Amino acid sequence: MRSDGRGGVNWFDPWVRARAAWVLVLFAVLLISGLAWIVGGYSFCGTDTSEPGAFGDWACESLVRPVVPWLLIVATPFSIVLVGGHLGLKRKSWGLFALCVIGAPLLLLIGLFSLTAIF
């Protein structure tokens, strides 16, 4: 609700703009997490059953095939943005909000680039 009594969104409020940015970053991190899931899965397991991954079958059988370990690794930045960004918005803490909304996607991008560099 706006301060002048009219309905609608007050876009001059910095926390309203921060919430919109948080939603956009959340969807972007979800897409990048999915991409990291695919790239990492192909890197560890290979693209075909006859072609092993870069680390052989050990990394594929222990991380990717059980799904849960690889899911936890790849979904960690998404959960940091989701929970930390929400807490930063609720507490109106710019430090927590910026750390979660900027730091977690950077962590995910660094991980994605390191996966492609290693393999």
C-alpha positions in Angstrom: 0.0 0.0 0.0 1.3 3.4 -0.9 1.7 6.1 1.7 -0.8 8.4 0.0 -3.6 5.9 0.5 -3.9 4.8 -3.1 -3.5 1.1 -3.9 -0.5 -0.2 -5.8 3.2 -0.7 -5.4 5.4 2.0 -4.2 8.4 1.6 -6.5 10.3 4.4 -4.7 10.7 2.1 -1.6 14.1 0.5 -1.9 12.9 -2.7 -0.3 10.2 -3.2 -2.9 12.9 -2.9 -5.6 15.1 -5.3 -3.6 12.2 -7.8 -3.5 11.8 -7.6 -7.3 15.6 -8.1 -7.7 15.5 -11.0 -5.3 12.9 -12.8 -7.4 14.8 -12.2 -10.6 18.0 -13.5 -9.0 16.2 -16.5 -7.6 15.0 -17.5 -11.1 18.4 -16.9 -12.6 20.1 -19.1 -9.9 17.5 -21.8 -10.5 18.4 -21.9 -14.2 22.2 -21.8 -13.5 21.8 -24.6 -10.9 20.0 -26.7 -13.5 22.8 -26.0 -16.0 25.4 -26.9 -13.4 23.5 -30.1 -12.7 23.6 -31.1 -16.3 27.2 -30.0 -17.0 28.5 -31.7 -13.8 26.5 -34.8 -14.4 27.9 -35.2 -17.9 31.4 -34.3 -16.7 31.4 -36.9 -13.9 29.6 -39.6 -15.8 30.3 -39.0 -19.5 27.8 -38.7 -22.2 27.5 -42.4 -23.1 27.8 -45.7 -21.2 30.9 -46.6 -23.2 32.6 -43.3 -22.5 33.6 -42.8 -18.8 33.7 -39.4 -17.2 36.9 -37.5 -16.4 37.3 -39.2 -13.0 36.2 -42.6 -14.2 33.3 -44.3 -12.6 34.1 -43.4 -9.0 32.8 -39.9 -9.0 29.8 -40.9 -11.1 28.8 -43.7 -8.9 29.3 -41.9 -5.6 28.0 -38.3 -6.5 25.7 -38.3 -9.5 24.0 -41.7 -9.6 22.5 -41.5 -6.1 21.1 -38.1 -7.1 20.9 -36.7 -3.5 24.6 -35.8 -3.0 24.8 -34.0 -6.4 21.4 -32.4 -5.8 22.6 -31.0 -2.4 25.8 -29.7 -3.9 24.2 -27.9 -6.8 21.1 -26.7 -4.9 23.1 -25.0 -2.1 23.5 -21.6 -3.8 19.7 -21.7 -4.6 18.8 -22.4 -1.0 21.2 -19.6 0.2 19.5 -17.1 -2.1 16.1 -18.3 -1.2 16.5 -18.4 2.6 19.1 -15.8 3.1 17.4 -13.3 0.7 14.1 -13.8 2.4 15.6 -13.3 5.9 17.5 -10.2 4.6 14.2 -8.8 3.3 12.3 -9.6 6.5 15.0 -8.2 8.8 15.6 -5.3 6.4 19.3 -6.0 6.5 21.2 -4.8 3.4 24.4 -6.7 4.4 22.7 -10.1 4.7 20.6 -9.4 1.6 23.6 -8.4 -0.5 25.7 -11.3 0.7 23.0 -13.8 -0.3 21.8 -12.3 -3.5 25.3 -11.5 -4.9 27.5 -14.0 -3.2 25.6 -17.2 -3.8 25.2 -16.7 -7.6 29.0 -15.9 -7.8 29.7 -19.1 -5.9 27.5 -21.0 -8.4 29.2 -19.3 -11.4 32.7 -20.0 -10.1 31.7 -23.6 -9.6 30.2 -23.9 -13.1 33.3 -22.4 -14.7 35.6 -24.6 -12.6 33.6 -27.7 -13.7 34.0 -26.7 -17.3 37.7 -25.9 -16.8 38.5 -29.2 -15.0 36.8 -31.4 -17.5 
